[in-house]
């Protein structure tokens, strides 16, 4: 099949959406399918096997209004190319996140004259109105929704103070569009049963329209190693996103640091020096116990996870949790919250992880301390996690299941087209 894979943002080495595009495109190509990625910046980075298999990238540049080193900038007059650029700036000026909409409009324009080049278009959680134009042009269409961003909005509004609550709500105003568009796409994919339930509730999707295909992990890169650093905790998360619950982990580290000399947290994240996590590290006086790293390659993240005695996923909600699967694949015992899809991913019987309630730094500290004190438990959870990752999560299996579902979408499209032709005659 000839696949157009759409992604409005594709961070190469972090974030579920970027990881999904990078690995799914490669494995689809290795199965013999033709894949062209259409992405806004940050663009995905393809490994050599994907390039050798024929995966290509068509860049769909935005104005980069939220990019470092000058986020929320106003472009110069010479940067405006068309009315979509004006719409993107207008959205920013009115505190709305416009990239999903403007990306969808740009990619619809690019695909308008390329109907004969693709058998199917696969959207990666853009869900912008431009997808409806793509559908009208006759393209069979499918979309992946990793989780409904309604959860992010609820937590962002709750965390905001005063008038910023209005801004947080306005920022997520694209959700109304995503709900409307998702209801008009005949077939949807998601990554966990938990996300499926939440998407149906949030976007009013009828039962039977969503298929669950879990995400994968590269078990050859994310693999156990012999040496572990005593007292090391590793957490891969967006530190300043309330949804990720990093503040509760920082509190837990402060509790553990008061009792143990060797406790160190390595936080894989880009930390805003003026953000809430940086302030909490200072207020808790744990700057000597916390190190923050970012911009790592997959191999570097894998090496870091494999070096830890404990990995932690303190999220308040997860639609899947790639960091949990990556830690399991590295044979690193987990402490994770019983939130969203996490129990579904890691298991509930202490097979690979100790589960604690979300928003409970005391229970996080207790569980991490329990693992530090019990080498046998660490070994059992580590080997159980590795086994679970190998048996249940691989990108090759994800691609094969996704391609099989493409066939379902194409069959439905053919039936609909034949029905329309019959009615016209």
GUSE-313874 format. One line per 8 residues: number of its first residue (from 1); their letters; for each residue x, y, z of C-alpha. Coordinates in pm, 1 decimal. Layout:
NUM = A = X Y Z; ...
// end
This chain:
1 = XXXXXXXX = 0.0 0.0 0.0; 98.9 363.2 -51.6; 59.7 546.1 278.3; 56.6 918.7 355.5; 136.4 947.2 727.8; 46.6 1286.5 876.3; 190.7 1435.1 1196.4; 163.9 1801.4 1290.5
9 = XXXXXXXX = 457.9 1770.3 1534.5; 710.1 1485.9 1540.1; 968.4 1525.2 1816.1; 1227.3 1266.7 1713.8; 1319.4 1104.8 2045.0; 1051.3 1195.8 2296.8; 675.8 1232.5 2305.3; 444.9 952.6 2200.7
17 = XXXXXXXX = 342.4 1110.4 1870.1; 694.7 1160.3 1736.1; 812.7 816.9 1845.7; 503.8 661.5 1687.3; 567.0 821.5 1346.4; 935.6 739.4 1346.6; 899.9 369.7 1424.8; 568.4 294.0 1254.0
25 = XXXXXXXX = 688.2 441.1 924.2; 1004.5 229.0 932.4; 825.7 -95.9 1011.9; 553.5 -35.4 752.1; 824.6 19.3 491.7; 1007.5 -296.6 599.8; 680.6 -483.7 540.1; 692.1 -359.8 180.7
33 = XXXXXXXX = 458.4 -61.4 198.2; 543.5 282.4 60.0; 539.5 555.4 327.1; 563.8 931.8 286.8; 554.9 1131.4 609.5; 399.4 1479.2 603.5; 512.7 1660.6 917.1; 529.6 2001.8 1071.7
41 = XXXXXXXX = 833.4 2095.2 1277.8; 997.9 1953.8 1477.5; 1047.5 1703.1 1199.0; 1108.4 1331.8 1255.0; 1456.6 1191.0 1216.5; 1469.7 866.9 1016.7; 1722.3 596.5 1093.3; 1918.4 433.3 813.7
49 = XXXXXXXX = 1692.6 128.3 791.0; 1389.6 352.0 731.2; 1571.7 550.5 463.5; 1694.8 229.6 298.9; 1338.3 95.9 301.7; 1221.7 406.9 114.6; 1050.1 619.5 381.4; 1046.5 986.5 277.5
57 = XXXXXXXX = 957.2 1310.6 455.3; 765.7 1601.9 307.4; 809.8 1902.5 534.5; 498.0 2108.8 606.1; 648.3 2412.2 782.8; 451.1 2624.0 1022.0; 567.2 2966.0 1138.6; 733.6 2803.9 1440.1
65 = XXXXXXXX = 559.2 3038.5 1680.7; 621.3 2820.3 1984.7; 979.4 2715.1 1912.0; 1288.1 2802.4 2111.9; 1467.1 3034.8 2147.6; 1178.5 3278.9 2089.9; 842.8 3118.4 2173.4; 524.9 3321.0 2116.2
73 = XXXXXXXX = 705.7 3552.6 1880.4; 526.7 3773.4 1627.1; 662.0 3708.3 1274.5; 800.9 3983.7 1057.7; 593.5 4098.6 759.0; 818.0 3911.9 516.0; 742.2 3576.9 682.8; 372.2 3567.0 595.4
81 = XXXXXXXX = 307.9 3340.0 299.0; -70.4 3311.6 286.1; -396.3 3331.9 480.8; -314.9 3015.1 677.7; -14.8 3193.6 829.2; -242.4 3481.1 931.2; -479.0 3229.0 1090.8; -189.4 3071.9 1282.9
89 = XXXXXXXX = -75.4 3408.0 1420.2; -430.0 3514.4 1500.6; -480.0 3195.2 1699.4; -165.8 3264.9 1902.2; -268.4 3626.0 1965.5; -600.5 3504.3 2105.5; -430.3 3244.9 2332.3; -536.6 2946.1 2121.7
97 = XXXXXXXX = -311.8 2666.2 1995.2; -370.7 2672.0 1620.4; -113.2 2422.4 1489.5; -346.3 2121.0 1452.0; -585.8 2328.1 1239.4; -326.8 2509.3 1030.2; -123.4 2193.0 969.0; -434.8 2011.8 847.5
105 = XXXXXXXX = -518.1 2296.7 608.2; -163.8 2303.6 469.3; -145.9 1928.1 418.4; -491.5 1920.7 256.3; -361.1 2171.5 4.2; -51.6 1957.4 -60.5; -257.2 1640.9 -112.3; -523.0 1800.6 -330.9
113 = XXXXXXXX = -352.7 1703.2 -656.1; -199.7 1377.1 -532.9; -501.8 1145.6 -511.9; -333.5 892.4 -741.1; -18.2 877.9 -525.3; -169.8 722.4 -212.2; -401.1 438.8 -118.8; -465.4 567.4 232.2
121 = XXXXXXXX = -402.8 871.5 452.7; -319.7 806.7 819.0; -343.4 1103.8 1057.3; -148.6 1106.4 1383.4; -371.3 1303.0 1626.5; -397.5 1624.2 1426.3; -775.0 1589.4 1376.2; -797.7 1928.5 1205.4
129 = XXXXXXXX = -1073.4 2044.9 973.0; -838.1 2002.8 675.6; -880.7 1624.8 713.4; -1242.6 1662.6 606.1; -1119.5 1827.3 285.6; -885.8 1531.6 233.2; -1179.9 1298.7 283.0; -1389.7 1495.2 32.7
137 = XXXXXXXX = -1107.5 1458.7 -221.5; -1167.8 1082.0 -212.0; -883.8 964.5 11.2; -955.0 672.0 244.8; -874.7 813.2 588.8; -782.9 673.3 929.1; -664.7 854.7 1242.1; -474.3 757.9 1555.2
145 = XXXXXXXX = -573.9 925.9 1882.0; -318.3 851.2 2152.5; -543.5 990.4 2422.3; -803.6 1266.9 2441.0; -635.5 1598.1 2521.5; -940.6 1677.2 2733.3; -745.8 1524.5 3023.2; -456.2 1763.7 2962.8
153 = XXXXXXXX = -699.7 2055.8 2956.0; -865.2 1958.0 3284.1; -531.5 1930.4 3463.2; -391.4 2247.8 3305.5; -696.0 2450.4 3411.0; -682.4 2304.0 3761.4; -312.1 2391.2 3796.0; -350.9 2747.4 3663.3
161 = XXXXXXXX = -405.7 3041.9 3898.1; -654.7 3326.8 3860.5; -706.3 3461.0 3509.4; -462.9 3202.9 3373.0; -740.2 2945.1 3406.0; -918.7 3122.8 3120.0; -598.4 3118.7 2914.7; -548.8 2746.1 2981.2
169 = XXXXXXXX = -904.4 2674.5 2866.8; -863.5 2891.6 2558.5; -531.8 2723.3 2468.1; -716.6 2390.9 2441.6; -1003.9 2530.0 2233.7; -891.6 2311.1 1940.1; -1052.5 2017.8 2123.0; -1398.4 2108.0 1992.8
177 = XXXXXXXX = -1260.5 2077.7 1639.6; -1094.6 1746.8 1719.4; -1419.6 1605.0 1851.4; -1613.3 1712.9 1544.9; -1353.9 1575.6 1303.3; -1307.1 1244.8 1486.3; -1682.4 1178.6 1471.4; -1665.6 1206.3 1091.1
185 = XXXXXXXX = -1373.1 969.2 1040.2; -1511.2 616.6 992.7; -1216.6 430.1 1151.5; -1002.1 536.6 1446.2; -703.4 376.2 1617.9; -584.2 418.1 1974.4; -312.0 266.6 2187.6; -490.2 118.9 2491.0
193 = XXXXXXXX = -831.1 6.3 2611.1; -821.1 283.3 2868.9; -772.9 545.1 2596.2; -1050.4 387.3 2390.0; -1298.3 432.9 2674.1; -1182.9 789.6 2740.7; -1195.6 887.7 2371.2; -1548.4 754.6 2329.9
201 = XXXXXXXX = -1661.6 955.7 2632.5; -1469.1 1273.9 2550.9; -1554.3 1290.1 2179.6; -1887.5 1104.2 2181.8; -1762.1 827.8 1949.8; -2001.5 533.3 1901.3; -1889.2 191.6 2020.8; -1718.0 -15.9 1752.5
209 = XXXXXXXX = -1549.8 274.7 1572.6; -1218.5 255.0 1760.4; -958.9 -23.0 1733.5; -684.0 -62.8 1994.2; -328.0 -134.5 1876.6; -63.2 -83.2 2150.0; 260.0 103.5 2088.0; 594.6 -72.3 2064.1
217 = XXXXXXXX = 953.9 -59.0 2180.9; 1283.5 -145.5 2013.1; 1391.6 -432.2 2236.7; 1738.1 -441.2 2078.1; 1813.0 -81.4 2182.2; 1617.5 -82.8 2507.6; 1786.1 -384.3 2662.4; 1917.5 -476.2 3009.2
225 = XXXXXXXX = 2278.4 -405.1 3102.8; 2493.1 -550.1 3376.8; 2577.2 -242.3 3583.2; 2323.9 -47.9 3791.9; 2403.5 274.3 3978.1; 2301.1 238.1 4345.1; 2027.4 482.3 4445.0; 1962.7 604.5 4091.0
233 = XXXXXXXX = 1601.5 680.4 3990.7; 1526.5 767.6 3627.9; 1210.4 942.2 3509.2; 1138.9 1027.9 3145.6; 867.0 1294.6 3146.2; 779.4 1653.1 3054.8; 873.4 1808.7 3385.2; 644.5 2112.9 3370.7
241 = XXXXXXXX = 335.1 1936.9 3231.5; 90.8 1885.9 3522.8; -33.1 1564.1 3360.0; 306.2 1396.5 3417.4; 301.3 1432.7 3795.7; 671.6 1517.9 3828.3; 603.0 1744.4 4127.5; 494.8 1440.3 4331.6
249 = XXXXXXXX = 812.6 1255.1 4238.7; 1023.0 1554.8 4346.1; 847.6 1553.2 4683.1; 912.6 1179.6 4709.5; 1281.8 1231.7 4632.2; 1299.6 1495.3 4906.6; 1149.8 1245.8 5154.5; 1394.3 973.5 5048.8
257 = XXXXXXXX = 1692.0 1210.8 5053.2; 1626.3 1287.3 5418.3; 1678.7 918.1 5497.7; 1930.4 795.0 5237.5; 2265.2 931.1 5125.7; 2278.3 778.6 4779.0; 1938.3 872.7 4631.5; 1972.9 1055.6 4297.8
265 = XXXXXXXX = 1702.3 1137.8 4042.2; 1786.5 1172.9 3675.2; 1502.6 1354.7 3501.7; 1498.4 1321.3 3123.8; 1322.4 1642.3 3031.0; 1368.9 1994.2 2904.3; 1332.6 2201.7 3218.9; 1213.0 2561.1 3211.8
273 = XXXXXXXX = 1448.9 2742.8 3452.4; 1157.2 2965.2 3555.7; 897.9 2687.4 3557.2; 725.6 2510.2 3848.1; 959.0 2209.1 3858.1; 1274.4 2420.5 3877.7; 1116.4 2624.6 4156.9; 1014.9 2309.8 4345.3
281 = XXXXXXXX = 1367.3 2166.1 4319.9; 1497.2 2488.0 4473.6; 1226.8 2506.8 4741.9; 1284.6 2143.2 4844.3; 1661.4 2199.3 4849.2; 1726.2 1889.3 4638.5; 1934.2 2049.2 4363.4; 2224.4 1820.8 4456.6
289 = XXXXXXXX = 1996.8 1515.5 4425.0; 1835.5 1594.4 4088.1; 2003.4 1614.5 3748.6; 1813.1 1708.6 3432.8; 1916.6 1596.1 3084.0; 1755.1 1648.8 2744.8; 1813.1 1601.4 2374.4; 1920.2 1237.2 2414.3
297 = XXXXXXXX = 1921.3 976.5 2139.8; 1724.6 653.9 2191.8; 2046.1 466.1 2271.2; 2135.8 722.0 2538.7; 1791.6 706.6 2699.2; 1813.0 326.5 2694.2; 2156.2 331.9 2857.0; 2030.5 567.5 3127.2
305 = XXXXXXXX = 1720.1 358.7 3200.8; 1926.8 41.9 3212.3; 2166.9 203.8 3461.3; 1892.8 284.3 3714.9; 1794.8 79.1 4015.1; 1440.1 213.8 3976.6; 1243.5 384.8 3699.6; 942.1 597.4 3788.3
313 = XXXXXXXX = 629.2 701.8 3598.5; 441.8 937.3 3835.5; 177.1 1050.2 3584.6; -173.7 1162.8 3672.8; -294.6 1014.5 3343.8; -142.8 821.7 3053.6; -301.4 705.2 2732.5; -26.4 443.2 2701.3
321 = XXXXXXXX = 316.9 536.7 2853.4; 612.3 465.4 2629.3; 856.6 543.4 2914.0; 705.1 255.7 3112.1; 747.5 11.8 2823.8; 1102.8 133.7 2758.1; 1193.8 84.7 3124.5; 1044.1 -264.3 3120.8
329 = XXXXXXXX = 1238.9 -350.2 2806.6; 1557.5 -240.9 2988.0; 1475.5 -478.0 3272.7; 1447.0 -184.9 3513.8; 1191.9 -227.5 3794.4; 918.6 33.8 3789.8; 727.2 240.5 4037.8; 425.1 383.5 3857.4
337 = XXXXXXXX = 87.7 534.1 3932.8; -238.5 353.8 3893.3; -352.9 611.3 3637.3; -507.2 582.5 3291.4; -359.2 299.3 3086.5; -54.0 239.1 3308.3; -194.9 -70.7 3489.3; -299.0 -210.7 3151.2
345 = XXXXXXXX = 52.4 -159.8 3015.8; 262.1 -280.1 3311.7; 21.0 -533.3 3465.1; -148.9 -521.6 3802.5; 5.3 -818.4 3986.1; 352.3 -676.9 4062.2; 480.6 -850.7 3751.7; 688.9 -555.3 3634.7
353 = XXXXXXXX = 595.4 -262.4 3859.4; 478.6 -147.3 4198.4; 165.2 61.0 4148.2; 67.3 348.7 4376.9; -219.8 600.3 4369.9; -158.8 917.2 4166.2; -93.1 1247.1 4350.7; 58.8 1064.0 4649.9
361 = XXXXXXXX = 424.0 1150.5 4706.0; 432.3 953.4 5032.2; 329.5 629.4 4862.1; 576.6 697.6 4579.6; 857.4 735.3 4832.4; 753.9 417.8 5015.3; 745.8 210.2 4696.3; 1082.6 341.5 4572.2
369 = XXXXXXXX = 1235.3 278.8 4914.6; 1093.5 -73.2 4918.6; 1269.9 -147.9 4589.2; 1598.6 3.4 4708.1; 1585.6 -229.0 5010.9; 1494.1 -549.5 4826.4; 1736.1 -671.7 4558.4; 1534.0 -987.1 4501.6
377 = XXXXXXXX = 1218.5 -785.1 4430.7; 1411.3 -557.4 4193.5; 1540.8 -859.8 4002.4; 1194.7 -1019.0 3982.1; 1024.0 -702.0 3856.2; 1307.7 -631.8 3613.6; 1298.8 -975.3 3451.4; 918.0 -970.0 3449.7
385 = XXXXXXXX = 915.7 -634.2 3276.1; 1162.6 -746.7 3010.9; 953.7 -1057.1 2944.6; 635.3 -851.2 2921.8; 794.7 -607.1 2676.0; 922.8 -885.0 2450.9; 591.3 -1070.8 2450.3; 348.6 -781.7 2411.3
393 = XXXXXXXX = 518.2 -478.5 2256.9; 718.5 -462.2 1936.6; 706.7 -211.7 1652.1; 697.8 -490.3 1392.5; 376.2 -622.9 1546.1; 231.2 -269.7 1566.4; 298.4 -214.3 1196.7; 153.6 -549.8 1093.2
401 = XXXXXXXX = -167.9 -486.7 1288.6; -189.8 -130.9 1153.2; -145.4 -247.7 793.7; -414.9 -510.2 845.2; -646.6 -235.9 964.2; -564.6 -27.5 657.9; -714.3 -313.2 456.7; -1032.7 -286.2 663.9
409 = XXXXXXXX = -1050.7 86.6 593.5; -993.3 34.8 221.2; -1262.0 -233.1 205.0; -1509.2 2.1 374.1; -1411.3 282.3 137.4; -1468.4 56.5 -164.4; -1810.8 -45.4 -35.3; -1905.8 317.9 22.3
417 = XXXXXXXX = -1782.1 418.0 -323.2; -1967.0 132.3 -491.2; -2282.8 219.8 -298.0; -2259.7 582.3 -413.4; -2203.0 471.8 -774.3; -2505.5 241.5 -761.8; -2724.3 516.7 -620.0; -2609.8 758.6 -889.0
425 = X = -2687.8 509.9 -1166.6
// end
